[in-house]
Amino acid sequence: MKFPNSNSYKNSTFPKPFTHHQHGGLIDNLFLFLEDATIPPTNNSSEQAIRMSVIFRRVTNGFRSEWGRDLFAAVRSVVNTGKRQGLTAYQSIQQALSTDRSLFCPS
């Protein structure tokens, strides 16, 4: 099976919702997974990353305060980022609070 190159998508006529201008380069990156094997064709990892938050929200019927919601989102973000880098939740939080190095900057 031969996949068209990305230039053929740029020159194609798409319906109005998929125009380049409205979606800030969506078409340029829409089929990038066909050119780079390291990019997965699905968003499963992103779906799995938010699964814990969705379950927590459903079980607890949401949050009573905005600061609680924001704190939970911040902690989950740090823990999930650390998990993708092979760290435990404790190590992720410890590193995020450390002044020596940042969890979010590559080593």
N, C-alpha and C positions, 0 to 999 in steps of 0.2 A: 504494500500500500504506500503510495507516495503522498506525503503531506505537502501542501502548498507552503511556500515561504511567507514570512511575515509581510513582505511588500505587497503580495497579492491581496491581503486583508486590508491594507491601508488604501488600496485603490478600488476596493469593492464598494458597491452602493448598499448601505445598510439602511434600515428603516430609521426614521427620525430619532427614536429613543437611544440609538446607538451612535449618534454622531460624535466625532472626536471632540468638538468644542464643548458639548454639554457634559461630558464625563471625564474631562481632563486626561486624555491619553489612554482611555480604557482599551481601545482597539489596538494600540501599540503593544499592550501587555496581555491581552486576552488569551492569546494562543502561545505565550512564551514557553509553556511547559512542553510544547512540541519541539522546541529548539534546544532546551536545556533539560537533560534527564534528571538533574538533581531537584527540579521543581515538581512537586506532586500535582497531578491533574485535579485533585479534590481539595476541599478545605477540612478534611476529617480532623487534622490536628487542632485546628482552631475550634471546631465544634467540641472536641473532647476537653479542651482547655476551659471552656465556659460551662461544661456540664455540672461541675460541683456547685457553681454559683447559682445555676438555674434550679437545681434540686433544693439547695438551701432556701432560696426565695420561695419555692412552692411549699415546702414543709413549714416554714415560719410565717407564711403569708406576708412576706416583705419585711421592711424595716420600719421601726417607729420614728426614727429620726434621720435627717439627711446626713449628719456626721457619722452615724452608724453605717449607713449605706456606703458612704465615701471611704470609711476606714476599711470595711470588708473588701471593697473593690481594690483598694491600694494593696492590702495584704495579699489578696489572691493574685494580683498582678506580679508582685515580687516573688511569691512562692512558685507560680507557674513559670516565670522566667528562669528562676533557679533550677526548677525541675528539668527544663529543656537543656540546661547546661550541666546536668548530672549532680546537682546539689540537693541536700535534704531541705525540708522547710525551715528548720532551725538555722542551717548554714546560710540559706538565702536571706533570711531576715537579718542575721548577724552581719553578713556582708553588705547588705543594703544600708544598714545603720553605721557601718564602719567608715571612718574618714580616710583610711589608707587607699582603698580601691573601690571602684563602683561595680556593682553587679551587672549594670547595663552597658559597660564599656568593654570591648574585647581586650583580652590580655595581651 
